Amino acid sequence: MMIRASSSRRAASALLVIGLCCLPAHAQTDDRNAAIALEHGLRPTVLEPGQMPPGWSLRERMAHHRVPGVAVAVLQQGKVVYAEGFGVREAGTTDAVDADTLFNVGSISKVIAAAVSLRMVADGRLDLDRDVNAYLESWRIAPTPEIAEPKVTMRMLLSHTSGLDVHGFPDFLPGEAVPTLQQSLDGLPPAKNDPVRLQQPPGLSSDYSGGGTTVAQLVIEEIAGAPLESVARMRVFDPLGMRRSTFESPLSPSHGNIAKAHDDKGRRVALPRGWQTFPQQAAAGLWTSANELGGFVAALIGSYQGTHAFLPQPLAVQMMTEVAPSWHGLGPRLDGAGNARVFHHGGSNDSYMAWIEGYLETGDGFVILTNGENGWQLRNEIRNALSDAIGQAVNPPVRVVALAPGAVRLADYAGVYRADDAVPLDLRRAFTDVFPDLETFEVKAGDDKLSIVLPDETGALRPLSPARFVAPSVFGTEYAFHRDAHGAVRGVTVGYGEARAYFGRQSP
């Protein structure tokens, strides 16, 4: 049961959040203000008309979402200034989470693997633009009838522009047989995934591919002649003092201080050990702590700014520059400009949800780690609080408005909309990833409300203006309808972050 704040505390909390938002850059993210943000600043992404930010505390939202444990690190000017654990490592115990507790971080593993690759590039062991088949011996990217001579490069693998498939990989429970790297790539038992194969010409479009990251892992291992754990230890973990971080699979209990896995009700799972196995290590197998992952984010920021020797600055700048038409650079996702320029990446395995974010110009940033299936909702609320505290207008609240009854003919927006493929892929960016192969969708009107109907889900459209709407349950996508000089609605631009796609209206 969610604990409700009193009306006076709610008002005070809302004013505090507003105050945090208005402070100048670098005045908010020290340890004191980070603690204040976590105590009073959590909020939803979408606010109702006239709603003040609710001023939720982290602990009450942990209880609401049934997430037993959380760890957070906050950076200011490229240094970790706050790292703290909340709750427990295992439900029903008093084993407290701290800043050194190990969590699995899912797909954030890909950013670490990218850093391993770039350290090898810096040492002349790896060429970002060479066909990776030239490095591979035990397995190769196979041609297809449509792609007779594929050339897939490390730059493509790291930016998800390789044309390879397999978005992600299932977790494995204790006692289950786990696949080798080659079995994962070929989709052979005990692997649970399809084979990793080319679906489109390399470099043509963006398609998030854990399969591609697994190919990158094989490249790293065959060049180095050692497993990823050993290569990462030498090239990333030891240089950055990440002594507890590991790609060990399965993780040994001997590491100690491990956050155990929980389902959406907060119940222990993956018993008796208490955590799953993630055999595709570069794609999803990293175990790390808030302290150490915060230090890694700081090293990437410092490399970009030329103040840290972890990566040569020109290579760090490449890492933090989008590879068109992708949302990604060489590992991280990228958004914004000026002081609001950020890199970020999420991680979502069955029971572990995580997030990293770094502000490249100011040096601010944060790490969020959770050990519950509902952690994806909680990490969004924590991200909102910390973004507000940093105060660079990144990830601002989306405020819906109230449309007066009868003032807007919502039925004018109803109809079937078809994708306009003439919009360049460079503009569609992550949209092609979030909605792969989406050709049409329908907008329905009824009871003074709009909804969008996609092939596998339906979501309410909430008004941001008379012609602009947001779908909170459909990745927070926004829909700007276009009404022409004759009064007819002829299409809609769909936005997802900085990605844009256009759909023409086919029929009412």
N, C-alpha and C positions, 0 to 999 in steps of 0.2 A: 504494500500500500504506500502510495506517495505521501510524504509528509507535507502538508500545506503550510506555507508561511502565513503569519497574520497579515492583515491589510497594511498595518503600519510598517512592519518589516519589509513587506513587498514593495511599498512605495520607496522606502529608504534604499532598498537594494537596487531598484530601477534607477534612482538618482545616482547611485554610486557607479553603476555601469555606464551611464551617460557621462559621468565625470571622467571615468577611465578612458572613454572614447575620445574625449576632447583634450587629453594631456598631450604635450608635444612628444615626438618620437624620441626614444631612448629614456623617457622619464617614467615609463610604466613597467618595464619588464624586469626590474630587479626582484629579489626574492620576496620582499614585502608585498609588492603589488601583484606578483604572480599568485601569492597566497590569497590575496583579497579577491582576485578574479575567480579563483577556484571555490572560494567560500560564498561568493555572491553573484557571480557573473555568467553562469551557464544559462543558455537560452535556446529556444528553437530557431530554426533558420527562417521560417515564415511566421510573421506576426500578424494578428488579426487587426481590423480597422480600429485605431485608437488604443491598441494594446501597448502597454509599457513592457519593456523586457522584464520577465518574471523574477529575475534575481535568484535562480536556483543555486543551491550549493552542490558541490560534487558528491558529497556523501548522500544527500537525499536522492540524487539522480542515480547513483549506484544502486540504492535500494529499489528505486522505481523500475530500473531496467534489469534488476537481479544479476548484477555483475559483481562478483565477490571482491576482485582486486584490480587496482589501477596504479600505474606509475607514470609520473610526468617529469619531464625536464624542460627547462626554459632557458633560452639563450638571449644574451644582450651583447651587442658589439662583438659578436663572434666568439663569446665565451659562455659556458654553462654557469648561470648564476643561481639556479634553483633546481633541485632534483628531490623528489619526495615520493614515497609510496603511501597508498591508502587501502584500507580494507585488508583482506587476508588472501594468502596464497591458495588456501583450500577451504571451502565452505564447511562450517561445523567445527573449525579449529580456531585457535588464537594465533596461528602462524602469520605474523604481520608481513605485508609487502613493504619493501624498502627500495631505495633507488638502485640497489644492486641485484634485485630479484630478476631472475631470467624469465623472459617471456618469448614465445615464438612470435615472429613479426611478419609471417606470411610473405607477401610479394615485395615488402621492403627489402627482402633478400636480393632482389634483382638489382637494387642500387648498389649494394655491397659488391655483388658480382661484377657490376659495371666498373666499380672502382678498381677491383682486382685486374680487370682487363686493361684499364687505362694505365695502371702502374706498369703492366707488361709492355704497353705501347711506349711509354716513356723510356723503358729500358731497351727498346729496339727488338723485343722478342715477338711482337705482334704488330701487324699492319691493319689499321681500321678498314682499309679499302681493298684488301686482297680477298679473292675468292676463298672462303673458309674450307672448301673441299681440298684446297692445296695443303691444309694443315691436318686434315682428318685421315685416319687410317682404318680404324675399327668400324666406322660407320660413315656414310656419305649422304648428302642431300641428293635425292634421286630426281632425274628429269621426269617430266610428264609429257603426254602427247602434245599439249599446248606449249610447254616450256622445254624445248629440247636441250638447251645448254644453259641451265640456270647459273647465275653468278650471285651468290648471297655473300655479303660481307659482314664483318663484325659491326660496322656502323649500322647496318640494317637490323641486325639481331638486337642490338642495344636500344634502338629507337622504335622497334616494332613495325618496321617497314619491309620485313624480309619476304612477306607473302606466305609464311608458314602459319599453320593452324595450331589448334589445341590451346584454348584460352587459359585453362588452369587444370590442376590435378587434384584428385580426391585424396583425403587424408587416409592413413592406415592405422587401425587399432592395434593395441598390444596383442601379440600372438599371431597377427596376420603376416604371411610371407610378403616381403617387399621386393620390388623389381630392381634390377640393375639399371644403369643409365641407358644401355642399349635396348633393354626390354621396354623401358619407358618410351624411347624414341620410336620403336617399332610397334608399340601397343600390344606387346605379347605378355601373357600371364607370367607373373601375378600382377602386372600393370593393369590399372582399371580405366585407362584412357585410350582414345583412338590413336592410331599411328600419327606421328608428326610428319606432315607432308605439305608440299607447296600447293596453295590454292589459287594463287595469282602471281603474275610476274613480279620478281623482286624489285623493290623500290617504288612500286606504282602507288600503293595506298597504305593506310595505317590500319593495322589489325593486331590488337594486343595479343601476344602469343607467349604463354609460358613455355610452349614447345620450342619456340625460338631461343628462349633463355636457356633451355636445357641443351640445345645445340651449342650455345656459347660456353656452357660449362664443359662440354666434351672438348671443345677447342682449347680451353684453358688447361684442362688436365692432360691432353695429348702433347701440347707444346711443353708443359712443365714436367711431364713424366711423373706426376704426383696427383693425389686426390685434391679436390677443391679445398677441403679443410686445411690441408698442409699449405697450399698456395696462398689461401686467404690469411692464414696465420703469419706467413712470412711477409706478405705484401701489404696487409691492411691491419690485422689485429695487433701484432707486435709493434709496428711503427706508431700506432695511435694509442697504445696502452690498453687495448681492449682484451684484457686477460681472461675474462669470463665468457666472452662471446665465442660462439662455435657453430660450425655446420655439422657437427657430429650427428649421425643418424643411425639408429635412434639415440636420443639424448640419454646419457647415463645418469642415474640418480646420484652418482658420486659428486656431481657438480654442486648439489645442495642449493637451497634457497631458490626453488623452482616454482613458478606460478602454475598451478594445475588447471586442467580444462573443465569447463562447466557448460551446461546446455542453456537453453533460453529460459528455463525456470530457475537457474542458479544451482542446479544439481550437478554433482560430480559425475564425470564421464571418463571414458578411456581407462576404465579400471582393469586390473588392480594398480597399474603403474601410475595412472593419473594424467597422462598426456599422450597424444598421437605421435605417429612417425610421419615424417615428410621427406620421402626418399629423393624427390627432385629438388636437391638442395639449393641450387642457385635460384630456382624459381620461387621457392617457398620455405626453405628449411633452416633459416637463421634463427638462433637463440641468442638474445642479447638483453641488456638492461637499459633502463632510462639513462643512467650515468654514461654508459659507454656509447649508446646510440646518439646521445646528445653530443658527445665528443666527436663522433664521426660527422655529424651535421656541421659542427664548428669547423672541422678540417676542410670540408667542401667549400664552405663560405670563405675561409681564409685562403684556400688555393685560388678561388675565383678573384679575390681581392689582391692577390699577390703577397699576402702576409704569412702564408703557411707553405711549407715545402712538400706537403703530401703529394700534390700534383703540380706539374709545371703550369703556370698561369695560362698559357695559350691552350693547353689541353683541357684545363678546367673550364675555360670559356666555351670550348666546343661542347663539353659535357652539358653546359647550361644554355645551349642554343638549340631551338627546335630543329629537328630534321624533317623538313617538309615531305609529305603532308601530315606528319604526326604531331601529336600533342607533346611528345617526348623529345628530350634531348638524348644524350647518351646515358640512359638510365632513368633520371627523374622526369616527372611531368613539370611543365612550365607554364606560368601565367603572369600577366601584369607587366607594368613598365615603371620606370623611375624607382622611387622608394618602395613601390608596391610590387616590384619584380620578385617573384617567389618561385622556388622549386618545391615539389612535394611528391609524396607517394603514400598510398595506403597499403595495408596488408590485411587480408581477410581469409583465414583458414576457418575450419568448423568452429573452433572454440576460442580463437585468439584474433582480436581486431586491434590494429595499430595504425599510427599515422606519424609521418615526419614532415616538417615544413621549415624552410629556411629563406630568409629575406636577404637577397644577394647584395644589396646596396647598404643596408643599415646594420646587418649582422644579427638581427633578431631571429628567433626561431623557436621551435618546440618539438617535443616528442611525446606521444601518447601511447601507452601500452595497456591492454585490458585482457582479462582471462575469462570472458563469458561470451556466449553466442550473440547476445544483444549488444555487445560492445560497439558495434558499428553505429548504433544510434547514440550511445553515450559519447563516443569519440567525436561525433559531429557537434554535440553540445559543448564539449570541452574545447574543441577547436574554435567554436564561436566565441567563447569567453576569452581565450588567449588572443585571438585575432583582434577582438575589441580592445583588449588591454594594450596591444602593440600600437594601435591607433593609426594605421596606414590605409584604412578603408578597404582592406582585403576581406573578402567574405562578409560583406555587410548584411544586416537583416533585410529580408525581402518583406515589404509591407503591402499587404493586399488592401484594397479599398472597397467601400460599399457603393454599389451602383444603385441609384434610385429606381424603384420598381417602374418598369415601362419606359425608362429613359433610353435604354439601349435595346434594340431588337436582337436578342441573342440568337433567335432562329436564323438570322442572316448569316451567321457563322457556321451553321450546320452544313454538313456535306462530306463528300469524299475528296481527299486531297492526294495528289500524286507527286512524287519526287521529281524535281527538275535536275537531270544529270548534267546540265550545262554549267551548274555551279561548280567551280574548280574544287578539287579535293583539298587544295591548300586552305580553302575557307571552311570546308566541312570538318577538317581535323578530327577531333575525338568523336564527332557525331557518327562517323562510319563504324566506330568501335562500339559505342553504346547501343546503336540501332543498326546492326549489320543487316544488309540486304533489305532494309525497309523501303518498300516501293509505294505503299499507300497506307493511309490511316483515315479514320472517320471521326468527325466531330459531331456529337449529338447535343441537342438542346431540349430542355424540359424542366418545368417547375422553376423557372428563372435561374437555371444553372446550366453550365456547359460541362461536357466531359469528353476526353479523348479516348478513342477505342483503338488499341494496338493489337497486333496478332495474338499476344499472350497476356495482355492486361488492360484494364480500364482505369483511368485516373481522373479525378475532378480537376477542372480548370478554374482557378481562382483569379479574380480580376486585379490587375495592377493599374489599368486605365480602361476607358471604354473599348479599346481595341487590342489590349495587351493582357495576357493571362500567364499564370504559372501553374504547373502541375506538380505540387509538392511530392506526391507519391511516385512520380515518374522521373526520378533523378533530378527533380527541381528544374526541369526544362521549361523554357519560356516560349510563348507563342504570340507573335505580333501579326495580326490580321491586316491585310491590305484592301482597303475599300477605294475603288477608282472614282473618277470624276462623274460617272453615271450613278454612283451610289451602290455599285455591285461589289461584293467581296470576291476578289479574284485569286487570292492566294494567302499563304502564311509563311513567315520566316520563323524557323524553329531555332532557338539558341540553347546551347549547352556550354556554359563557361564562355570561352571566346570562339567556340565553333558555331558555324551558321549553315543551315540548309534551307532550301526553298521548296515549298510544295504548292503546286497550282491546284486551284479548285476545279474538280471535274464535274461534280453534279451537286445540286442542293439536296 
